[in-house]
Amino acid sequence: MESDLVTDERLQGVLDELVRREPLFHRPEFGTTRADFEAMTAPDFWETGASGRRYSRAHVLDVLEERYKEPPVEEWETSDFHCRELATDLYLLTYTLVLNGRRTRRSTIWQHGTDGWQILYHQGTPVQEP
């Protein structure tokens, strides 16, 4: 059984800001160049892909740089956003993404600092349809 996740009311502003930034790396208004993606990821950023493989920041940046040479046409929908404060200025955002027909659960750890928002970690997990 799935739990109903409810974001604490005091985090509503943070939730609103982070919802505007997800899905991660699919929001051209936050940039489409390698320099943009470097600025939005922490130096020790890494991710776990839907395959279960771990990817380094350098690998992710290389893939994004290639992808945005010819920006893809994508159809996506997000839902079920939840934000949890992990520590001061450190947040876990979870949500569901349907991208080109594929449903995944997403988790991103965001940190807010003097330079704005940065991503520390990201994971996508495929949803097994019943």
C-alpha positions as CSV (number, residue, x, y, z in Angstrom):
1,M,0.0,0.0,0.0
2,E,1.3,3.4,-0.9
3,S,1.4,6.1,1.8
4,D,-0.2,9.5,1.4
5,L,2.7,12.0,1.6
6,V,1.8,15.5,2.8
7,T,4.3,18.3,2.8
8,D,4.5,20.3,6.0
9,E,2.7,23.6,5.6
10,R,5.8,25.6,6.6
11,L,7.6,24.1,3.6
12,Q,5.0,25.2,1.0
13,G,7.3,28.0,-0.4
14,V,10.2,25.6,-0.8
15,L,7.9,23.0,-2.4
16,D,6.6,25.6,-4.9
17,E,10.2,26.7,-5.8
18,L,11.4,23.1,-6.4
19,V,8.3,22.0,-8.3
20,R,9.2,24.8,-10.9
21,R,12.7,23.2,-11.3
22,E,11.5,19.6,-11.9
23,P,11.8,17.4,-13.8
24,L,15.4,17.9,-13.4
25,F,17.3,18.9,-16.6
26,H,14.1,19.2,-18.6
27,R,13.4,22.8,-17.8
28,P,15.0,25.0,-20.5
29,E,14.2,28.1,-18.6
30,F,16.9,27.1,-16.1
31,G,19.5,26.6,-18.8
32,T,20.5,24.2,-21.6
33,T,24.3,24.5,-21.6
34,R,27.0,22.6,-19.8
35,A,27.8,25.7,-17.8
36,D,24.1,25.9,-16.7
37,F,24.1,22.3,-15.6
38,E,27.4,22.7,-13.8
39,A,25.9,25.7,-11.9
40,M,22.8,23.7,-10.9
41,T,24.7,20.6,-9.6
42,A,27.0,20.4,-6.6
43,P,30.6,19.4,-7.4
44,D,30.0,16.0,-5.8
45,F,26.6,15.5,-7.5
46,W,25.8,11.9,-8.6
47,E,22.7,10.1,-9.7
48,T,21.2,6.6,-9.8
49,G,19.4,6.0,-13.1
50,A,16.3,3.9,-13.7
51,S,18.7,1.0,-14.6
52,G,20.1,1.1,-11.1
53,R,23.5,2.3,-12.4
54,R,25.3,5.1,-10.6
55,Y,26.4,8.0,-12.8
56,S,29.0,10.6,-11.9
57,R,28.5,14.3,-12.4
58,A,30.9,14.4,-15.3
59,H,29.0,11.6,-17.1
60,V,25.7,13.3,-16.5
61,L,27.1,16.6,-17.8
62,D,28.5,14.9,-20.9
63,V,25.1,13.3,-21.7
64,L,23.3,16.6,-21.2
65,E,25.7,18.5,-23.4
66,E,25.1,15.9,-26.2
67,R,21.3,15.9,-25.6
68,Y,21.0,19.7,-25.9
69,K,22.9,20.0,-29.2
70,E,19.5,19.1,-30.7
71,P,17.0,19.6,-27.9
72,P,14.6,16.7,-27.7
73,V,10.8,17.0,-28.1
74,E,9.4,15.5,-25.0
75,E,6.0,15.0,-23.5
76,W,6.0,14.9,-19.8
77,E,3.7,15.2,-16.8
78,T,4.5,15.5,-13.1
79,S,2.4,14.7,-10.1
80,D,2.4,13.7,-6.4
81,F,5.1,16.2,-5.3
82,H,6.3,15.9,-1.7
83,C,9.0,17.9,0.1
84,R,10.8,16.9,3.3
85,E,13.4,19.0,5.1
86,L,16.4,16.9,5.8
87,A,18.5,19.6,7.6
88,T,18.8,23.3,7.5
89,D,18.6,24.4,3.8
90,L,18.6,20.7,2.6
91,Y,15.5,19.1,1.1
92,L,14.3,15.9,-0.4
93,L,11.8,16.4,-3.2
94,T,9.9,13.3,-4.5
95,Y,7.4,13.1,-7.3
96,T,6.0,11.0,-10.1
97,L,7.1,11.7,-13.7
98,V,5.5,10.3,-16.9
99,L,8.0,11.0,-19.7
100,N,7.1,9.9,-23.2
101,G,4.8,7.3,-21.7
102,R,7.2,5.9,-19.1
103,R,6.3,6.3,-15.4
104,T,9.0,6.8,-12.8
105,R,9.2,7.9,-9.2
106,R,11.8,10.6,-8.8
107,S,13.8,11.8,-5.8
108,T,16.1,14.8,-5.7
109,I,18.1,16.2,-2.8
110,W,18.3,20.0,-3.1
111,Q,20.4,22.4,-1.2
112,H,19.8,26.1,-0.9
113,G,22.8,28.3,-0.5
114,T,24.0,31.8,-1.1
115,D,24.2,31.0,-4.9
116,G,20.7,29.6,-5.0
117,W,19.5,26.0,-5.5
118,Q,21.9,23.1,-6.2
119,I,21.3,19.4,-6.7
120,L,23.3,17.0,-4.6
121,Y,21.7,13.7,-5.7
122,H,18.9,12.4,-8.0
123,Q,17.3,9.1,-8.6
124,G,14.6,7.7,-11.0
125,T,12.9,4.4,-10.3
126,P,10.5,2.8,-12.9
127,V,7.0,2.1,-11.7
128,Q,5.8,-1.4,-12.3
129,E,2.2,-1.1,-13.6
130,P,-0.2,-3.6,-12.0
